[in-house]
Amino acid sequence: MASLDIQHPKKNRPQRSLLSKGLSLSVLTLFSRVLGLLREMTKAKFLGTSAFSDAFGIAFMIPNLFRRLFAENSISVAFIPTFKGYLENAGTPDGKKTAENFISSTFTLVTFLTVIFVLAGMAATPLILRLFYSTQNRAAWNEAIVLTRIMFPYLAIISVAAFFQGILNGLKIFSPSGFTPILFNAIVVIFTYALSPYTANPARAMAIGVVAGGAVQAAFQLPFVLKNGWRVTFTSLKASFTNPGTRTVLRLVGPTVIGMAAYQLNDLVSSMLAARAGEGVVSSLQYSLRLQELILGICAVTIGTVILPDLTGFAKQNDWAQFNRMLSLAINIMALIAIPISFYAFIMGRELITLVFATGRFDEHSVELTLKVFRFHIVALFFIAVNRIVSPAFYAQQDTKSPTAAGMIGFAVNIVLAFTLVRILGGSGIALALSLASFVNTIVLFLFLSRSPTVNVKTVVRSSLVYAIRIALFSAAASVPMLILKSRFCALFNGHTRLVSQGGPALCTAALFAAIGLFLLAFTKDPLLKHMLNIFKAKRSTSHEQY
């Protein structure tokens, strides 16, 4: 069995830092994802899997796709490593001034380019939506145009929010950015309930809430940036384009955008195929992905956000031993979280979907439609999580070309499989294609990483693979009693309200599954579980001393 090597004091520091920050940020992310789920529950109640629900899903996907492309996954990835370089000399007045010039130049460029893009996108909305709708579905197409134009400004607003997040994360301040999605989801839910009686349909109320929520995300983070002594101002476009740091960001963003474009085009093409596969297919895929993202947000996004600044620091210091240990630890944490949840969610999918979404216009047909795609989505949870962990290992070394190439390969695999499988399995084929493409992307990323002379990929892969197989075997063993007793739990709670009839079996099976899994981990003296318990004990001891 591979060792996690957590006993040596020096080796222990990055792992303790990673786990401590990850656990803290996970609390905020958990609330965010729960509220994100509540947002989808609100959508399910008001829209179900109707044509309006599909129209909203497509309309929101378009600016959201470009948000991921230009904001979170590109600007932040290129900005943070560059900003870290400026921070090394920020202790002097000249160094601080140079860093602030870089911030202002990048801020100006981000704002200018996204506003121009939003205006062009709003003008081209009817042409874009023709990709999703046939000429016979004119009513849905017209509604999608209205919804898309309402939400397109969200792209510019959230890009500014992502820029502020990049500054804070570069300073290793994560909590404000972790809290903003909570505000966003809460505002969308509130606006939907408050404005639905006054709009043509609930989808428009949700669309207005999306824009308002994005504005709050940006406004909430700015005071924290200012509080830490960093001014954010506009400068001339000439100064922006000629600033050395901003030009470095653009150079890094270029290949990253291409790679992310390939990745995000998966969603675009999948939605195009789904929109033409029948009413409700787009919505069922999005409801399914929301459940999957609830888990990804807690583990993969959290750990990925935390390790990027530290991996960048280790790379700059040429401390590749710590770099390799942190990467291996992050993947093992993903295995410990994602693999058991995948087993549980696959078995209890119907109960979870019914519990979460089955209200209002979300009927039994909607449950069946969503369950079919959810089971194909959830099998790839671990690979998607690993992809979001391994990518920062490239970005920390300022290598954006390798993830770009991997993304393009994954995109090609997904498109070929999606076009083939949708004819056989419908929406389930689209979900299966995405899962298989995620698996291929994981393999390609590790193959590219093996070319790095500084990263010991063989050791990382060997230890991670052994640990993942171990967790998978434990999860399979814990699933057997759950499968045997599932029908009895369902019968025990049958006849009550939805919350009790579906929540009761879900809680009982989860408790049984978790108890068996924890027993197996404790019995085999799992080093990662032991280390996490030590962190909890240390925090508890510190809080008692302060009290």
Salt bridges, closest charged atoms under 4 A:
ASP5 OD2 - LYS11 NZ 2.69
GLU40 OE2 - ARG39 NH2 3.57
GLU72 OE2 - ARG67 NH1 2.33
GLU100 OE1 - ARG231 NE 3.61
GLU143 OE1 - ARG204 NH2 2.91
ASP267 OD2 - ARG68 NH1 3.16
GLU293 OE2 - ARG68 NH2 3.79
GLU293 OE1 - ARG290 NH2 3.80
ASP310 OD2 - LYS21 NZ 3.60
ASP310 OD1 - LYS172 NZ 2.88
GLU351 OE1 - LYS486 NZ 3.54
GLU364 OE2 - ARG350 NH1 3.05
GLU368 OE2 - ARG350 NH2 2.30
ASP526 OD1 - ARG470 NH1 2.87
